[in-house]
Amino acid sequence: DRGVGVAVGAGVVLALTGAFGTNIVPLWLRLAYWVPLILVGAVWATLCSRLIERVVDPDEQPWLTVAALSAATAGPVVVLVWLVTGLVFENEIYPLDRLAHFVGPVLVVTVAISAINVFLGRPPPVQTHAGAGGSGPARFLDRLPPKLRGATLHAVQAEDHYLRLHTDRGSDLILMRLSDAVAELEGLEGARTHRSWWVARDAVRDVARSDGRAALTLEGGIVVPVSRRYARALREAGWY
């Protein structure tokens, strides 16, 4: 998982550099201090991000996402760092009046890690597929559940760790990441329209625009958002 890798990497860097005065202890203790702290913070940040992304679209407003994620993460992490630091470095719990001393360092680290995760998590701006031609059917069609086998795929929508498959025979969920699905959809003419959607071009029936944004209406009445990150690529490909 990218988030875990970023957290471990950040913890190792902070330990090696002896950040925020932690160079007064041996390297092994710095590693034992920084890496678990950053990992716990990353777990909490992941939970926060699932709520934040329902309100703020990271593709549309990445820096607002970083700010919201940092603010949501920092509070509990400041308390955790205050508690653990006292036990590790002084073998006692620090007085409450020292709690404020940790706000600045925690915010610096939290903003940096949040920014890395948000911007690494932004998918490439152009992910369109051409028709199958001679390349054979898309591998992804083999993943359709039995009740949808042989159906025409209209769209794939990410829902947490699952994908909702929209077809002419209804919809169903499978356990898979959208980024992995996109790779297997090669051979079907379609494109990413949003960080949470892939759409088959033949399924598009109408395009509506409001407040500078576009939305696609698909076969069956499904309305799919088009984020600004993908809008230009879709226009250049002649989708609307």
Helices and strands as residue ranges (DSSP letters): H 2-17, G 19-24, H 27-52, H 62-89, G 96-102, H 103-120, E 128-129, G 139-143, G 146-148, E 153-159, E 162-167, E 170-175, H 178-184, E 190-194, E 197-200, G 201-203, E 204-210, E 213-218, E 223-226, H 228-236
